[in-house]
Amino acid sequence: MVEVYYYVPSKDAENLIDCGIKLSQWYDREIILNSEPKKCLTAYLNPRDNMEKYRDTSLTCLKLLVEEKYCYVCDGALYSMSMKNPCLTQLFYESIVPVDKYIFGTYMLPECLVTTTIIGGFIREMNKKQDSPILFENSAELYLRNIIETNRDKNPQFDNMLLFYFFSSLAEISEIDKIVDKENKWVIFRNRRTNKIITLRVPDINEVDVL
């Protein structure tokens, strides 16, 4: 069994906890799985993966216990983009994996596609203060952390490069000053308001190990 999080209107929460969530009534998406159309409930691995719903006082977050064979994980960002850009549809379908095959941190916005009715007894309300601890703040944080750590391992100058391009972007919109010493490959960024400076190396993009 796998635990996933599903948001419902608060007025319906008590009834759903007692009576279950009928797939044919509550499905919000229909996709092709194993060459067959499947109705799905869209849930999350982490309740904070949708902060808009997490903060919405008109919604209640339910914790569902689902048999693994009825739960798949997909790239939610790809799904959203494919709605406006059909050429991404195939990439979205390629992102769908059984939940037991999903590696945490693979997608910035993983969505859990539940393909079965959830009966009462396998649903309870999530208590934001007293519920079982969640190991990471949200999936986006874990995803970005994994990318950063991977790049740090492959590129020793990655932190310097990350800051260089961040501050260079601010300089492009005239938020800060950028002074470059091309000969010695130093760069200084200066805050115009406080005069505080940050000194970095000018990164050599040719030395980057491309992922």
Buried (B, 14 or more C-beta within 10 A) or exposed (E): EBBBBBBBEBEBBEEBBEEBBEBEEBBEEEBEBEEEEBBBBBBBBBBBBBEEBBEBEEBBBBBBBBEEEBBBBBBBBBBBBBEEEEEBBEBBBEBBBEBEEBEBBBBBBBBBBBBBBBEEEBBEBBEEEEBEEBEBEBBBBBBEEBEEEEBEEEBEBBEBBBBBEEBBEBBEEEEBBBEBEEEEEEBBBBBEEEEEEEEBBBBEEEEBEEE
